[in-house]
Amino acid sequence: MNYEEIVEWAKNITVITGCGLSISAFLGLIIKPIRKKLLRWFIKVTHSEEIKMLDEKINKVEKEAKKEISDLNKRFDKLEKDTSSALSQIVDEIKDIAKKMTGNEADRLRGELFNYGNRCRRGLPLYADEFRYIQTIWKKYDKELHENSIGEEEYKFISDYFNSTINQEMSKK
């Protein structure tokens, strides 16, 4: 799972939580008037004091619940902001690490090119399998990592050396 997927998951979770809180608040708005009308009608019909006291208790609990929902919304907003900033910091750090890793890989490949170039300068034989490996290194170094200045000169030297040794061997036969 890469960092973009993590960010998407976090956003989806915050959206779902926000929708749930919004739906609960909306249902509270719809149900309250209906409940009050039913209670008034029931009180008229029964003339009960207990129902009035129950209605007062329900209203008190409802006010407390609204306050709690409001507090939860505030906490949720703060958490969403904190999460968003933390995720952006993580994404930035991952990008920095990726840049460093790319640089390290370019250095490693350049080092291998120079090792083979050094062997060629000393006149040691370069076999076909080794040259194919050097070509693989060069393709990755040039095409994927977009590094080419010094490495390109070294690759040309190795290619020229390999081609000249093949030509010498061909002329001997």
Secondary structure, DSSP 8 states (H G I E B T S, - for coil): --HHHHHHHHHHHHHHHHHHHHHHHHHHHHHHHHHHHHHHHHHHHH--HHHHHHHHHHHHHHHHHHHHHHHHHHHHHHHHHHHHHHHHHHHHHHHHHHHHHHHHHHHHHHHHHHHHHHHHHTT----HHHHHHHHHHHHIIIIIS---HHHHHHHHHHHHHHHHHHHHHHHH-
